[in-house]
Amino acid sequence: MKRNKGLLLLTLLSAVVQKYCFQCMNHEAYQYTFASGILRDEMSEGIRYLEILYLCLPIIFLLYYFNGRYADYVEGYGRLIIVRNGSRKKLVLKSCSWIAVEFLGYVVLFTGIYQFHNNWFTDFQGNLWQVLAGYFVTGYLLLLVQYFLETIVGIQYATMITQIYLVLSIFIQEICPAGWTRVLFFPGNMIGTHNGSVRQEFFWIGPENTGYSAVMAMEIVLIAALILLSVLRCCKKDIL
C-alpha cells in the first residue's frame, strides 16, 4: 500500500513536471500535451529527443504503478480463492477491469492538471474527446501487454521490456509516421499527433490520412486478444 501511494505521488508529480517542461520550451506545444503531443514544424531541425522523452515520462511511472497485478491475483490472495474452487477466468477479468478503471482515473487527473494555465499552449484543431480516447485505449493496451508479459517473463523483465517498447515506439513514429509503424509500434498511438486525432498546419496528420478509427478498432481487438491470452495462461499455470 505504501509503495502504491508513493508511486501514485511520483506519477502525478511527473505529470506536473512534464507540463512545466513543455511550458518552458522555446517552441510551442499543444494543449493537453501528455495526450496531444508536440507541435511539428516544417522548419524544425532534427528530432527533438528531449521533448519526446517528456512525452513518455508519466506513462513510465504508470507502468511501475501497475506492475505485479497478475502476481497479486495468482500468487497472493487470488491463490486462496483459486484453491477454494474460484474461477481463474473471473480473477483475470476482474484484474484487467480494475486496471482499466484506475487508468481512466489517471487520465482524468492528468487532464485536470493540464486544465490549469492551459493558455500557455497552442490550440489544436481536433476533437479533445478523440485525443483523450486515443490516449486511454492505447495506454490500456500497453498496460495489458505488460500484464501478459508478466505471465511469461516475470514482473521486472515485463516492466523493463514494456518501457523500452514505449520509448522506442514514440521515437519511431516521430521519425516515420507511416501505417505500418502504427501497427508494429502501437504505443506511439497514445499521442494525438501520431494517431490522427490532432491536425497540424505544416505536417498534416488527420483521420483521413492515418485512419484514426481503424487504429482504435485494431487496438480494441488487441485488448480483447490479450485478455483472452492472459486468461489462458492463468488457467494453465500450476499455482500449487
C-alpha positions in Angstrom: 0.0 0.0 0.0 2.8 2.4 0.9 4.6 1.5 -2.4 1.4 2.3 -4.3 0.9 5.6 -2.6 4.5 6.6 -3.3 4.2 5.6 -7.0 0.9 7.5 -7.2 2.5 10.7 -6.0 5.5 10.2 -8.3 3.2 9.7 -11.2 1.2 12.8 -10.6 4.4 14.8 -9.9 5.8 13.5 -13.2 2.7 15.0 -15.0 3.3 18.3 -13.3 7.0 18.3 -14.2 6.0 17.3 -17.8 3.6 20.2 -18.1 6.2 22.7 -16.6 8.9 21.5 -19.0 6.6 21.9 -22.0 5.7 25.4 -20.8 9.4 26.3 -20.6 10.2 25.1 -24.1 11.4 27.6 -26.7 8.9 26.3 -29.2 5.3 25.7 -28.8 3.4 22.6 -27.6 -0.3 21.7 -27.9 -2.9 21.8 -25.1 -3.1 18.6 -23.0 0.4 17.8 -24.3 0.5 14.4 -22.4 -2.1 13.1 -24.9 -2.0 15.5 -27.9 1.8 15.7 -28.5 4.2 18.4 -29.5 4.0 20.8 -32.4 5.6 19.6 -35.6 7.1 22.5 -37.6 8.5 22.1 -41.1 11.3 24.4 -40.1 12.3 22.2 -37.1 15.9 21.0 -37.0 16.1 17.2 -36.5 14.3 15.1 -33.9 13.5 16.7 -30.6 14.7 13.8 -28.4 14.3 15.6 -25.0 10.7 16.6 -25.8 9.8 13.0 -26.8 11.2 11.8 -23.5 9.0 14.3 -21.8 6.0 12.7 -23.5 7.0 9.3 -22.1 7.5 10.5 -18.5 4.1 9.9 -16.8 3.4 6.6 -18.5 6.8 5.2 -17.4 5.8 5.8 -13.8 2.4 4.3 -14.5 4.0 1.1 -15.7 5.7 0.8 -12.4 2.4 1.5 -10.6 0.5 -1.2 -12.5 3.2 -3.9 -12.5 2.7 -7.0 -10.4 -1.1 -7.1 -10.8 -1.0 -10.6 -12.3 1.1 -11.9 -9.4 -1.2 -10.2 -6.9 -4.1 -12.3 -8.2 -2.3 -15.6 -8.9 0.4 -15.7 -6.2 -1.2 -13.6 -3.5 -4.8 -13.5 -2.2 -6.0 -14.8 -5.5 -4.3 -18.2 -4.9 -6.5 -18.8 -1.9 -9.6 -18.1 -4.0 -8.4 -20.4 -6.7 -7.7 -23.2 -4.2 -11.2 -22.8 -2.9 -12.6 -23.6 -6.4 -12.6 -20.0 -7.5 -12.7 -19.1 -11.2 -9.4 -18.1 -12.7 -11.1 -16.5 -15.6 -13.1 -14.2 -13.3 -9.9 -13.3 -11.4 -8.1 -12.3 -14.5 -11.2 -10.4 -15.9 -11.5 -8.6 -12.5 -7.9 -7.7 -12.5 -8.0 -6.3 -16.1 -11.2 -4.4 -15.3 -9.6 -2.7 -12.3 -6.6 -1.7 -14.4 -8.9 0.0 -16.9 -10.8 1.8 -14.1 -7.6 3.0 -12.4 -6.0 4.1 -15.6 -9.1 6.1 -16.6 -8.8 7.9 -13.3 -5.3 8.8 -14.1 -6.3 10.2 -17.5 -8.9 12.4 -15.7 -6.2 13.6 -13.2 -3.7 14.3 -16.0 -6.4 16.3 -17.9 -7.2 18.2 -14.7 -3.5 19.1 -14.2 -3.3 20.5 -17.7 -6.5 22.4 -17.3 -4.8 25.0 -15.1 -3.0 27.7 -17.1 -3.8 26.0 -20.4 -3.4 29.3 -22.2 0.4 28.6 -22.3 -0.2 26.1 -25.0 -1.2 26.2 -28.7 -4.7 25.4 -29.7 -5.0 22.2 -31.7 -7.5 21.6 -34.4 -9.2 18.4 -33.4 -11.6 16.7 -31.1 -10.4 16.6 -27.4 -12.5 13.5 -26.8 -10.8 11.7 -29.6 -7.4 12.8 -28.2 -8.2 11.5 -24.7 -9.9 8.3 -26.1 -6.8 7.5 -28.1 -4.6 8.0 -25.1 -6.8 5.8 -22.9 -7.3 3.0 -25.4 -3.6 2.8 -26.4 -2.4 3.2 -22.8 -4.7 0.5 -21.6 -3.4 -1.8 -24.3 0.2 -1.1 -23.3 -0.7 -1.9 -19.7 -2.2 -5.2 -20.8 1.0 -6.0 -22.8 2.9 -5.6 -19.5 0.3 -7.7 -17.7 0.6 -10.5 -20.2 4.4 -10.4 -20.3 4.3 -10.9 -16.5 2.7 -14.3 -17.1 5.8 -15.2 -19.2 9.0 -13.5 -18.0 8.0 -12.1 -14.6 7.4 -8.7 -13.2 10.8 -6.9 -13.5 11.6 -8.0 -17.1 8.0 -7.3 -18.2 8.2 -3.7 -16.9 11.6 -3.2 -18.5 10.6 -4.6 -21.9 7.4 -2.6 -21.9 9.1 0.7 -21.0 11.7 0.2 -23.8 9.0 -0.6 -26.2 7.1 2.5 -25.3 10.0 4.9 -25.7 11.2 3.2 -28.9 7.7 3.3 -30.4 7.2 7.0 -29.8 10.6 7.7 -31.3 9.9 5.6 -34.4 6.5 7.1 -35.0 8.0 10.6 -34.7 10.7 9.7 -37.3 8.5 7.6 -39.6 4.7 8.3 -39.3 3.5 5.5 -41.5 0.7 3.0 -41.3 2.9 0.0 -40.5 4.5 1.9 -37.6 1.1 2.4 -36.1 0.6 -1.3 -36.0 4.1 -2.7 -35.0 4.8 0.2 -32.7 1.3 1.0 -31.4 2.3 2.6 -28.1 3.1 5.7 -30.2 -0.6 6.0 -30.9 -1.1 7.4 -27.4 -0.1 10.7 -28.9 -2.7 12.7 -30.8 -0.2 13.9 -33.5 0.5 10.2 -34.2 -2.9 8.6 -34.1 -4.6 11.2 -36.3 -6.8 13.0 -33.7 -4.7 16.2 -34.0 -4.4 18.3 -37.1 -1.3 20.2 -37.8 -0.7 23.2 -40.1 2.6 22.2 -41.6 2.7 18.4 -41.1 -0.8 17.2 -41.8 -1.9 14.2 -39.7 -5.6 13.7 -39.8 -8.2 10.9 -39.6 -8.3 10.8 -43.4 -4.6 10.2 -43.5 -3.9 7.8 -40.7 -7.3 6.1 -40.2 -7.9 7.1 -36.6 -11.0 4.9 -36.4 -9.1 1.9 -37.9 -6.3 2.3 -35.4 -8.7 2.4 -32.4 -10.6 -0.6 -33.7 -7.3 -2.6 -34.2 -6.3 -1.8 -30.6 -9.7 -2.8 -29.2 -9.3 -6.2 -30.9 -5.7 -6.5 -29.4 -7.1 -5.6 -26.0 -9.6 -8.5 -26.2 -6.9 -10.8 -27.5 -4.5 -10.0 -24.7 -7.2 -10.5 -22.1 -8.0 -13.9 -23.6 -4.4 -14.9 -23.7 -3.9 -13.9 -20.1 -6.9 -16.0 -19.1 -5.5 -19.0 -21.0 -2.1 -18.5 -19.4 -3.6 -18.3 -15.9 -5.7 -21.4 -16.4 -2.6 -23.4 -17.5 -0.5 -22.2 -14.6 0.2 -24.6 -11.7 -0.2 -22.5 -8.6 0.3 -25.2 -6.0 
